[in-house]
Amino acid sequence: MILAIILAALVNGETPYAELGVTPTQLIAHPSSYDGQHVGVTGKVENIALKTSQRGNDYETFKLCDKVCVRVFTWGHPKLIEGQSKTVHGTFSAVKHVGSSTFYNEIEADETWRTQCC
């Protein structure tokens, strides 16, 4: 029965785990409270940057804003439009180290979101 519910959720594009619905303002005000948590955050898309890694993998960063902004990282190049309102689903990190770089207050978008977002 539980497996059937999880499979039905996946088919419908839903996440099979709990998600915290928060705003960029809430994340920035209390980053340690949300660190490592799966979140759904709605805001205005700003500062879209399409990039390609040294290994040839496409990725994108942008800010999701209300009164303040939170950084979003996603693999690929979803078709986002500057200024549009979007809800991003992913894992929030208060501090994330990647090689010699350090990122603060970042959401890494889920694969499900990336494939269904735009």
Residue frames relative to the residue before (quaternion, step in Angstrom):
aa qw qx qy qz dx dy dz
M 1.0000 0.0000 0.0000 0.0000 0.00 0.00 0.00
I 0.6726 0.4816 -0.3008 0.4745 3.61 0.85 -0.95
L 0.6376 0.5263 -0.3297 0.4559 3.57 0.97 -0.84
A 0.6339 0.5339 -0.3248 0.4556 3.60 1.00 -0.78
I 0.6463 0.5143 -0.3130 0.4688 3.59 1.02 -0.81
I 0.6571 0.5016 -0.3047 0.4730 3.57 0.95 -0.89
L 0.6664 0.4939 -0.3093 0.4651 3.60 0.90 -0.88
A 0.6349 0.5199 -0.3297 0.4667 3.59 0.99 -0.77
A 0.6468 0.5137 -0.3183 0.4653 3.58 0.98 -0.81
L 0.6638 0.5034 -0.3101 0.4580 3.58 0.93 -0.84
V 0.6341 0.5253 -0.3268 0.4639 3.58 1.00 -0.80
N 0.7153 0.4324 -0.2440 0.4918 3.59 1.03 -0.76
G 0.5472 -0.6492 0.3827 0.3641 3.60 1.27 0.13
E 0.4941 0.6479 -0.4363 0.3817 3.57 1.21 0.36
T 0.4686 -0.6514 0.5106 0.3089 3.55 -1.23 0.45
P 0.3936 -0.7511 0.4795 0.2257 3.63 -0.88 0.89
Y 0.6825 0.4224 -0.2937 0.5191 3.59 1.19 0.40
A 0.6531 -0.5302 0.3670 0.3971 3.53 -1.25 0.37
E 0.1103 -0.7792 0.6155 0.0420 3.52 -1.10 0.75
L 0.3233 -0.7306 0.5700 0.1916 3.53 -1.03 0.83
G 0.2440 -0.7537 0.5937 0.1409 3.58 -0.78 1.04
V 0.1269 0.8032 -0.5638 0.1444 3.57 -0.48 1.22
T 0.4376 -0.6585 0.5401 0.2883 3.55 -1.33 0.19
P 0.6425 -0.4897 0.3920 0.4401 3.60 -1.19 0.26
T 0.6246 0.5513 -0.3405 0.4359 3.61 1.00 -0.80
Q 0.6612 0.4998 -0.3106 0.4653 3.60 0.94 -0.85
L 0.6469 0.5230 -0.3237 0.4508 3.60 0.96 -0.85
I 0.7001 0.4689 -0.2731 0.4642 3.57 0.85 -0.97
A 0.6565 0.5202 -0.3130 0.4477 3.60 1.04 -0.73
H 0.8145 0.1109 -0.0204 0.5691 3.61 1.05 -0.75
P 0.0127 -0.8637 0.5034 0.0218 3.62 0.73 0.98
S 0.6563 0.5192 -0.3361 0.4321 3.62 0.93 -0.74
S 0.6032 0.5677 -0.3549 0.4334 3.61 1.15 -0.51
Y 0.7612 0.3582 -0.1807 0.5096 3.59 1.14 -0.62
D 0.3985 0.7490 -0.4570 0.2672 3.59 1.30 -0.14
G 0.8334 0.1597 -0.1523 0.5067 3.57 -0.78 1.08
Q 0.5695 0.6119 -0.3699 0.4054 3.59 1.28 -0.03
H 0.4428 -0.6376 0.5541 0.3007 3.54 -1.23 0.56
V 0.0308 -0.8252 0.5622 -0.0442 3.57 -0.69 1.11
G 0.2017 -0.6999 0.6634 0.1715 3.50 -1.37 0.34
V 0.0053 -0.8298 0.5534 -0.0711 3.57 -0.43 1.22
T 0.1548 -0.7900 0.5896 0.0659 3.55 -0.85 1.01
G 0.2483 0.7550 -0.5793 0.1810 3.52 -0.97 0.89
K 0.6168 -0.5287 0.4421 0.3804 3.51 -1.39 -0.12
V 0.4057 -0.7226 0.5130 0.2239 3.59 -0.86 1.00
E 0.0744 0.7882 -0.6045 0.0886 3.56 -0.87 1.06
N 0.8547 0.2003 -0.1328 0.4601 3.55 -1.33 0.39
I 0.1014 0.8096 -0.5654 0.1209 3.59 0.77 1.04
A 0.0024 -0.7880 0.6152 -0.0261 3.57 -0.89 0.98
L 0.1848 -0.7759 0.5975 0.0826 3.59 -0.55 1.20
K 0.0188 0.8187 -0.5690 0.0753 3.56 -0.77 1.07
T 0.2031 -0.7310 0.6329 0.1544 3.53 -1.38 0.23
S 0.4312 -0.7142 0.4908 0.2513 3.57 -0.84 1.01
Q 0.6825 -0.4695 0.3630 0.4267 3.57 -1.30 0.19
R 0.6811 0.4679 -0.2778 0.4898 3.58 1.20 -0.53
G 0.5936 -0.6211 0.3437 0.3791 3.58 1.27 0.14
N 0.4994 0.6460 -0.4302 0.3850 3.60 1.25 0.32
D 0.3776 -0.7248 0.5320 0.2214 3.57 -0.81 1.02
Y 0.1073 0.7657 -0.6317 0.0562 3.54 -1.13 0.73
E 0.2214 -0.7713 0.5877 0.1033 3.50 -1.28 0.33
T 0.1007 -0.7475 0.6499 0.0939 3.53 -1.19 0.61
F 0.0976 0.7674 -0.6313 0.0556 3.52 -1.19 0.60
K 0.4202 -0.6696 0.5415 0.2859 3.53 -1.30 0.17
L 0.1933 -0.7343 0.6411 0.1120 3.52 -1.16 0.76
C 0.0403 -0.8688 0.4886 -0.0697 3.55 -0.38 1.27
D 0.0737 -0.6670 0.7295 0.1320 3.46 -1.45 0.42
K 0.7896 -0.0493 0.0595 0.6087 3.64 -0.14 -1.20
V 0.7472 0.1714 -0.1059 0.6333 3.55 1.27 -0.54
C 0.3897 -0.7317 0.5150 0.2181 3.57 -1.28 0.20
V 0.1719 -0.7255 0.6552 0.1214 3.52 -1.28 0.59
R 0.4494 -0.6930 0.4995 0.2616 3.57 -1.03 0.83
V 0.1278 -0.7742 0.6164 0.0664 3.58 -1.10 0.77
F 0.1325 -0.7533 0.6412 0.0620 3.54 -1.09 0.88
T 0.0900 0.7843 -0.6110 0.0584 3.57 -0.98 0.84
W 0.4484 -0.6490 0.5378 0.2976 3.56 -1.09 0.70
G 0.7581 0.3441 -0.2758 0.4804 3.56 -1.15 0.62
H 0.4154 -0.6735 0.5470 0.2734 3.52 -1.36 -0.23
P 0.1055 -0.7977 0.5909 0.0578 3.60 0.17 1.21
K 0.5110 -0.6704 0.4539 0.2887 3.55 -1.14 0.64
L 0.0726 0.8057 -0.5764 0.1153 3.54 0.30 1.31
I 0.2282 -0.7502 0.6050 0.1379 3.53 -1.25 0.53
E 0.5333 -0.6322 0.4699 0.3084 3.53 -0.89 1.01
G 0.8182 0.2593 -0.2056 0.4702 3.58 -0.89 0.98
Q 0.5575 0.6095 -0.4050 0.3920 3.60 1.21 -0.24
S 0.4405 -0.6551 0.5410 0.2902 3.56 -1.22 0.48
K 0.0375 0.7998 -0.5945 0.0745 3.58 -0.85 1.02
T 0.2470 -0.7040 0.6356 0.1986 3.52 -1.29 0.45
V 0.1567 -0.7834 0.5991 0.0523 3.55 -0.76 1.12
H 0.1652 -0.7581 0.6253 0.0837 3.55 -1.03 0.90
G 0.3602 0.7309 -0.5191 0.2579 3.57 -0.76 1.00
T 0.5963 -0.5584 0.4459 0.3657 3.53 -1.36 -0.20
F 0.2980 -0.7678 0.5494 0.1409 3.53 -0.83 1.09
S 0.0679 -0.7677 0.6363 0.0339 3.56 -1.06 0.84
A 0.4012 -0.7026 0.5362 0.2404 3.55 -0.83 1.01
V 0.7671 -0.0065 0.0282 0.6409 3.57 1.07 -0.85
K 0.0022 0.7965 -0.6032 0.0417 3.57 -0.86 1.00
H 0.1797 -0.7784 0.5960 0.0810 3.56 -0.86 1.03
V 0.0269 0.7663 -0.6399 0.0513 3.56 -0.85 1.06
G 0.7988 -0.1019 0.0146 0.5928 3.54 -0.27 1.28
S 0.7863 -0.2591 0.2128 0.5190 3.57 -0.76 -1.01
S 0.5989 0.5732 -0.3576 0.4301 3.61 1.26 0.02
T 0.1601 -0.7568 0.6271 0.0921 3.55 -1.19 0.67
F 0.1106 -0.7880 0.6053 0.0236 3.54 -0.91 1.04
Y 0.2033 -0.7844 0.5795 0.0868 3.54 -1.02 0.85
N 0.8623 0.0659 -0.0597 0.4985 3.54 -1.16 0.78
E 0.3635 0.7379 -0.4737 0.3146 3.55 0.65 1.18
I 0.2318 -0.7207 0.6347 0.1550 3.54 -1.18 0.71
E 0.1791 -0.7309 0.6441 0.1372 3.57 -0.96 0.86
A 0.3848 -0.7623 0.4786 0.2045 3.55 -0.45 1.27
D 0.5202 -0.6372 0.4860 0.2952 3.54 -1.15 0.78
E 0.6008 -0.5486 0.4383 0.3821 3.54 -1.23 0.46
T 0.6168 0.5463 -0.3472 0.4478 3.60 0.99 -0.78
W 0.6528 0.5047 -0.3179 0.4671 3.59 0.93 -0.87
R 0.6548 0.5392 -0.3156 0.4254 3.56 0.91 -0.94
T 0.7231 0.4459 -0.2549 0.4619 3.57 0.92 -0.85
Q 0.7649 0.3599 -0.1904 0.4991 3.61 1.16 -0.50
C 0.4975 0.7308 -0.3960 0.2482 3.56 1.21 -0.35
C 0.8629 0.1183 0.0246 0.4907 3.61 0.74 -1.08
